[in-house]
Amino acid sequence: MMIATGLRIGECAAIVWDAVDLEARTVDVRGTVVRIKGQGLIIKPEPKSEAGWRKLLLPSWCVEMLHRRRAATTAGQEDPVFPAQKGGLRDPSNTQADLGEAFEYTGVDDLTSSGRPSRR
């Protein structure tokens, strides 16, 4: 989804099924997942900037992936499209670490989730 849309990790983690229109092949970017001390992970209902509010057209391969995910879940409209393994919101920090491990495993450990070289 990040490759298809260019979204940040937190923005992808905040996508709920209600924001996805598989027929129109679009996704609404409505917020980002953040950790609030004493509350845990929440969807901050506003993007990082005013330009962050957007509707994105999805490529056909991404729509196919979302169709498969939708068919494999009983999640409700307000549930995340990309939940944590035990359900609920995915932690962007953990996802960043997971991506770092995957990049390292595949030999591209100088990249970040944004596709830019890391500063290591």
C-alpha positions as CSV (number, residue, x, y, z in Angstrom):
1,M,0.0,0.0,0.0
2,M,2.9,2.3,0.8
3,I,4.4,1.7,-2.7
4,A,1.0,2.1,-4.4
5,T,0.2,5.4,-2.6
6,G,3.4,7.0,-1.3
7,L,1.7,7.2,2.1
8,R,3.7,7.3,5.3
9,I,3.6,4.3,7.7
10,G,1.3,6.0,10.1
11,E,-1.1,7.1,7.4
12,C,-1.2,3.5,6.1
13,A,-1.8,2.2,9.6
14,A,-4.7,4.6,10.0
15,I,-6.6,3.4,6.9
16,V,-9.9,1.9,7.9
17,W,-12.2,-0.1,5.6
18,D,-14.7,2.8,5.4
19,A,-12.0,4.9,3.7
20,V,-11.5,2.4,0.9
21,D,-13.8,2.4,-2.1
22,L,-12.8,-0.7,-4.1
23,E,-15.3,0.0,-6.9
24,A,-13.9,3.6,-7.5
25,R,-10.4,2.3,-6.8
26,T,-9.7,5.0,-4.2
27,V,-8.6,5.5,-0.6
28,D,-9.3,8.6,1.5
29,V,-6.3,9.7,3.7
30,R,-8.0,10.8,6.9
31,G,-5.3,10.7,9.6
32,T,-2.3,9.0,11.0
33,V,-1.6,6.5,13.9
34,V,0.2,8.1,16.8
35,R,1.1,6.9,20.3
36,I,-0.3,9.1,23.1
37,K,1.3,8.6,26.5
38,G,-1.2,7.0,28.8
39,Q,-3.6,6.1,26.0
40,G,-1.7,4.0,23.6
41,L,-2.1,4.0,19.8
42,I,-4.9,6.2,18.4
43,I,-5.8,7.5,15.0
44,K,-5.1,11.2,15.0
45,P,-8.0,12.4,12.8
46,E,-5.9,14.9,10.9
47,P,-3.0,14.5,8.5
48,K,0.4,16.0,9.1
49,S,-0.4,19.0,6.9
50,E,-3.5,20.5,5.2
51,A,-2.3,18.9,2.0
52,G,-2.5,15.6,3.8
53,W,-6.2,15.4,3.3
54,R,-6.6,13.6,0.0
55,K,-8.3,11.0,-2.0
56,L,-5.9,8.7,-3.9
57,L,-6.5,6.6,-7.0
58,L,-5.2,3.1,-6.5
59,P,-3.4,1.0,-9.2
60,S,-5.2,-2.2,-10.2
61,W,-2.6,-4.5,-8.5
62,C,-3.3,-2.6,-5.2
63,V,-7.1,-2.9,-5.6
64,E,-6.6,-6.7,-6.2
65,M,-4.6,-6.9,-3.0
66,L,-7.3,-5.1,-1.0
67,H,-10.0,-7.3,-2.5
68,R,-8.1,-10.4,-1.2
69,R,-7.6,-8.7,2.3
70,R,-11.3,-7.8,2.4
71,A,-12.4,-11.3,1.5
72,A,-10.1,-12.8,4.2
73,T,-11.5,-10.7,7.1
74,T,-14.6,-10.1,9.1
75,A,-13.4,-6.6,10.1
76,G,-16.0,-3.8,10.4
77,Q,-15.9,-0.6,8.4
78,E,-14.1,1.3,11.2
79,D,-11.4,-1.4,11.6
80,P,-7.9,-1.0,10.2
81,V,-7.2,-2.5,6.8
82,F,-3.7,-3.3,8.1
83,P,-4.1,-4.3,11.7
84,A,-1.5,-5.5,14.2
85,Q,-1.0,-9.3,14.4
86,K,-3.2,-9.5,17.5
87,G,-5.7,-7.0,16.1
88,G,-6.1,-3.3,16.7
89,L,-3.9,-0.5,15.3
90,R,-0.4,-1.3,13.9
91,D,2.4,0.6,15.7
92,P,4.3,2.7,13.1
93,S,7.5,2.4,15.1
94,N,7.3,-1.4,15.1
95,T,6.5,-1.3,11.4
96,Q,9.5,0.9,10.7
97,A,11.7,-1.7,12.5
98,D,10.1,-4.6,10.6
99,L,10.7,-2.8,7.3
100,G,14.3,-2.1,8.3
101,E,14.8,-5.8,9.0
102,A,13.2,-6.7,5.6
103,F,15.4,-4.2,3.8
104,E,18.5,-5.6,5.5
105,Y,17.5,-9.2,4.7
106,T,17.1,-8.4,1.0
107,G,20.4,-6.5,0.8
108,V,18.9,-3.0,0.5
109,D,19.6,-2.0,4.1
110,D,20.6,1.5,3.1
111,L,16.9,2.4,2.3
112,T,14.1,3.7,4.6
113,S,10.4,3.3,4.3
114,S,10.3,6.5,2.3
115,G,12.6,4.9,-0.3
116,R,15.4,7.4,0.5
117,P,18.9,6.2,1.6
118,S,19.3,6.0,5.3
119,R,21.7,8.3,7.2
120,R,23.6,5.5,8.8
